[in-house]
Amino acid sequence: MASVEAYLETHRRMLTDLSDRIWSTPETGLLEKESSQALRDLLASEGFALQGVESMPTAFVASFGHGSPVIALLGEYDALPGLSQAPGIAEARPLIEGGAGHGCGHNLLGTAAAAAAVAVAQAMREGGLRGTVRFYGCPAEETLVGKVFMAKAGLFDDVDCALTWHPGTTNSVWATSTQAMNSLRVRFRGTAAHAAANPEDGRSALDAVELMDVGANFLREHVPSNARIHYVITDGGDAPNVVPAHAEVWYYVRAPRRVEVEAISRRLLDVAQGAALMAGVTHEVKLVTGCYDTLPNRTLGDLLQQQMETLGAPKYSGAEHDLARALQATVPADAVERELRRLRRHGLSLPPEGSLVEAVAPSSGYGEWDSGSTDVGDVSHLVPTAQITTVTAPLGTPGHSWQNVVAAGSAIGHRGMLYAAHVLAQATCTLCEHPDLIEKAKEEFRQEAEPYISPVRDLPGPPRG
């Protein structure tokens, strides 16, 4: 709609400034006070009604309009620890040693989704669109918390469809699924003793951790080949001459389907129990969070694909290509080549200027799985959901990297962000105008969705930030 395009073009500078403000004050999961407030302020100023979320102060829901359909636009704004980075330069240079940075581009993600919501609200005012557009301020995606607990609280129960996006290196519908996951910690408790004078009186909690890790490594042979089990030891005791009375290990279990994650997790907890018995200690398990695989909706995906192709991919300036090439020079050459091979399979290539894709990829990947996880999965098992990626970084730059931080705070990221906002806004308007598309998406959803049972249903609330 013309009003969508007019709003985004008129407010381009304000939106890029908002994105840069969030980029400049990176906050990790559940601590995104300033980032959340900045987005709240934008939406409140545009007439949205704001609702907080119990036990998650940085989560919120902003609504505009009345009645059906209810279209959800999902936004994230958490940063990653240890990725502080100076802007605009192609070398690793932290602004704050050990500080956070937007290595996943969530400064762009939240801003674009909020911008799309506001643009739709403007179209409702001017064009008579009927329905409700709702922005979901979702914290702590990186730790798979925000949407999981928002889903548990029933905040998506009256939603008809959900749309979102993620910064990336191609303009495409995200048609592949992601991995379901459990995040769990196992704490062992033993008996301290002098490790040299009377070790026979000690019972080592660290022994149990290491025995569990050995058992888990043997378990890897007996899980599906596309499952993943990874861990870190978060507590290994205090000193070598003291038999550790406490130790902890933190595990992620991933697999394509939620039912597979639950089965593998049960076996892993049997390993924990065996390790405790062997070491003569006790143990307790804390499920930190868990999420579903994503269920991409083809009907909504086709709509997003159509909008991307109609709008056409952004074109990048010579200076933006220069920065992209400089960032590419800092990553292994084979990383760039792998991305180029992936592009060629889709019939795409880089423009002569360099390292940024300036085309829309054809839709593909349904029925396949990515290796990572996202809490968008929980939403997708409640309502029809689709998402896109847009070019906010050069090919070959790894996710969760300082290179991505630079790109997310640059004009490269701004172009991809505004493009995403435009696509999401136009698609939302189309859904409001054509309720038959929503019914088609719902019918597809009814045929493919598994029954949703929250993996965190027994937890009192999200972990503290």
ChimeraX attribute file (.defattr): number of C-alpha atoms within 10 A of each C-alpha:
attribute: neighborCount
match mode: 1-to-1
recipient: residues
	/A:1	15
	/A:2	9
	/A:3	18
	/A:4	25
	/A:5	15
	/A:6	14
	/A:7	18
	/A:8	22
	/A:9	13
	/A:10	11
	/A:11	13
	/A:12	16
	/A:13	12
	/A:14	12
	/A:15	22
	/A:16	23
	/A:17	14
	/A:18	20
	/A:19	29
	/A:20	19
	/A:21	16
	/A:22	27
	/A:23	28
	/A:24	19
	/A:25	16
	/A:26	27
	/A:27	24
	/A:28	22
	/A:29	26
	/A:30	24
	/A:31	19
	/A:32	24
	/A:33	18
	/A:34	16
	/A:35	28
	/A:36	24
	/A:37	15
	/A:38	16
	/A:39	25
	/A:40	24
	/A:41	12
	/A:42	18
	/A:43	23
	/A:44	15
	/A:45	11
	/A:46	15
	/A:47	14
	/A:48	22
	/A:49	15
	/A:50	17
	/A:51	13
	/A:52	13
	/A:53	16
	/A:54	14
	/A:55	13
	/A:56	22
	/A:57	14
	/A:58	25
	/A:59	25
	/A:60	21
	/A:61	22
	/A:62	23
	/A:63	23
	/A:64	24
	/A:65	20
	/A:66	11
	/A:67	10
	/A:68	15
	/A:69	22
	/A:70	24
	/A:71	24
	/A:72	27
	/A:73	29
	/A:74	25
	/A:75	26
	/A:76	32
	/A:77	33
	/A:78	35
	/A:79	33
	/A:80	24
	/A:81	17
	/A:82	18
	/A:83	26
	/A:84	26
	/A:85	28
	/A:86	19
	/A:87	21
	/A:88	15
	/A:89	15
	/A:90	19
	/A:91	16
	/A:92	17
	/A:93	14
	/A:94	17
	/A:95	14
	/A:96	13
	/A:97	11
	/A:98	12
	/A:99	17
	/A:100	24
	/A:101	34
	/A:102	33
	/A:103	29
	/A:104	25
	/A:105	31
	/A:106	27
	/A:107	33
	/A:108	35
	/A:109	28
	/A:110	32
	/A:111	29
	/A:112	34
	/A:113	32
	/A:114	28
	/A:115	30
	/A:116	29
	/A:117	32
	/A:118	29
	/A:119	28
	/A:120	31
	/A:121	28
	/A:122	19
	/A:123	23
	/A:124	21
	/A:125	13
	/A:126	10
	/A:127	13
	/A:128	10
	/A:129	18
	/A:130	18
	/A:131	20
	/A:132	24
	/A:133	30
	/A:134	27
	/A:135	30
	/A:136	28
	/A:137	28
	/A:138	29
	/A:139	31
	/A:140	27
	/A:141	23
	/A:142	19
	/A:143	20
	/A:144	26
	/A:145	25
	/A:146	25
	/A:147	27
	/A:148	27
	/A:149	29
	/A:150	24
	/A:151	17
	/A:152	18
	/A:153	14
	/A:154	10
	/A:155	15
	/A:156	19
	/A:157	12
	/A:158	14
	/A:159	19
	/A:160	22
	/A:161	26
	/A:162	26
	/A:163	26
	/A:164	24
	/A:165	27
	/A:166	25
	/A:167	25
	/A:168	24
	/A:169	22
	/A:170	25
	/A:171	27
	/A:172	25
	/A:173	28
	/A:174	25
	/A:175	24
	/A:176	15
	/A:177	24
	/A:178	26
	/A:179	27
	/A:180	28
	/A:181	32
	/A:182	27
	/A:183	20
	/A:184	20
	/A:185	20
	/A:186	21
	/A:187	23
	/A:188	29
	/A:189	21
	/A:190	23
	/A:191	17
	/A:192	19
	/A:193	19
	/A:194	15
	/A:195	17
	/A:196	11
	/A:197	9
	/A:198	10
	/A:199	15
	/A:200	11
	/A:201	13
	/A:202	20
	/A:203	22
	/A:204	28
	/A:205	31
	/A:206	26
	/A:207	22
	/A:208	31
	/A:209	27
	/A:210	18
	/A:211	19
	/A:212	24
	/A:213	22
	/A:214	13
	/A:215	17
	/A:216	21
	/A:217	13
	/A:218	11
	/A:219	15
	/A:220	16
	/A:221	9
	/A:222	10
	/A:223	17
	/A:224	12
	/A:225	9
	/A:226	12
	/A:227	20
	/A:228	19
	/A:229	20
	/A:230	14
	/A:231	15
	/A:232	12
	/A:233	16
	/A:234	13
	/A:235	17
	/A:236	19
	/A:237	17
	/A:238	12
	/A:239	9
	/A:240	11
	/A:241	13
	/A:242	17
	/A:243	26
	/A:244	26
	/A:245	20
	/A:246	24
	/A:247	24
	/A:248	23
	/A:249	22
	/A:250	20
	/A:251	21
	/A:252	19
	/A:253	22
	/A:254	30
	/A:255	29
	/A:256	25
	/A:257	20
	/A:258	22
	/A:259	13
	/A:260	18
	/A:261	26
	/A:262	19
	/A:263	12
	/A:264	23
	/A:265	21
	/A:266	12
	/A:267	14
	/A:268	21
	/A:269	17
	/A:270	15
	/A:271	19
	/A:272	26
	/A:273	20
	/A:274	16
	/A:275	25
	/A:276	25
	/A:277	13
	/A:278	13
	/A:279	20
	/A:280	18
	/A:281	22
	/A:282	19
	/A:283	20
	/A:284	14
	/A:285	16
	/A:286	12
	/A:287	17
	/A:288	21
	/A:289	25
	/A:290	29
	/A:291	29
	/A:292	34
	/A:293	28
	/A:294	29
	/A:295	27
	/A:296	26
	/A:297	25
	/A:298	21
	/A:299	21
	/A:300	25
	/A:301	23
	/A:302	15
	/A:303	20
	/A:304	25
	/A:305	24
	/A:306	16
	/A:307	18
	/A:308	26
	/A:309	16
	/A:310	11
	/A:311	13
	/A:312	15
	/A:313	21
	/A:314	19
	/A:315	16
	/A:316	19
	/A:317	11
	/A:318	11
	/A:319	11
	/A:320	22
	/A:321	19
	/A:322	15
	/A:323	23
	/A:324	24
	/A:325	18
	/A:326	17
	/A:327	24
	/A:328	22
	/A:329	15
	/A:330	14
	/A:331	14
	/A:332	11
	/A:333	11
	/A:334	10
	/A:335	14
	/A:336	19
	/A:337	13
	/A:338	12
	/A:339	16
	/A:340	18
	/A:341	13
	/A:342	13
	/A:343	17
	/A:344	11
	/A:345	9
	/A:346	14
	/A:347	10
	/A:348	18
	/A:349	17
	/A:350	15
	/A:351	14
	/A:352	7
	/A:353	13
	/A:354	17
	/A:355	26
	/A:356	26
	/A:357	25
	/A:358	19
	/A:359	20
	/A:360	22
	/A:361	19
	/A:362	14
	/A:363	17
	/A:364	13
	/A:365	14
	/A:366	14
	/A:367	10
	/A:368	11
	/A:369	19
	/A:370	16
	/A:371	14
	/A:372	15
	/A:373	26
	/A:374	23
	/A:375	29
	/A:376	27
	/A:377	24
	/A:378	28
	/A:379	28
	/A:380	23
	/A:381	23
	/A:382	25
	/A:383	23
	/A:384	28
	/A:385	29
	/A:386	26
	/A:387	24
	/A:388	23
	/A:389	20
	/A:390	29
	/A:391	29
	/A:392	30
	/A:393	32
	/A:394	29
	/A:395	26
	/A:396	22
	/A:397	24
	/A:398	19
	/A:399	16
	/A:400	18
	/A:401	19
	/A:402	27
	/A:403	28
	/A:404	27
	/A:405	31
	/A:406	30
	/A:407	29
	/A:408	32
	/A:409	27
	/A:410	22
	/A:411	19
	/A:412	25
	/A:413	30
	/A:414	24
	/A:415	21
	/A:416	30
	/A:417	31
	/A:418	24
	/A:419	24
	/A:420	29
	/A:421	29
	/A:422	27
	/A:423	27
	/A:424	29
	/A:425	31
	/A:426	25
	/A:427	24
	/A:428	28
	/A:429	23
	/A:430	17
	/A:431	22
	/A:432	23
	/A:433	15
	/A:434	12
	/A:435	14
	/A:436	11
	/A:437	16
	/A:438	20
	/A:439	15
	/A:440	15
	/A:441	21
	/A:442	20
	/A:443	13
	/A:444	15
	/A:445	22
	/A:446	15
	/A:447	8
	/A:448	13
	/A:449	16
	/A:450	15
	/A:451	9
	/A:452	13
	/A:453	13
	/A:454	17
	/A:455	21
	/A:456	19
	/A:457	14
	/A:458	8
	/A:459	15
	/A:460	9
	/A:461	17
	/A:462	20
	/A:463	15
	/A:464	9
	/A:465	10
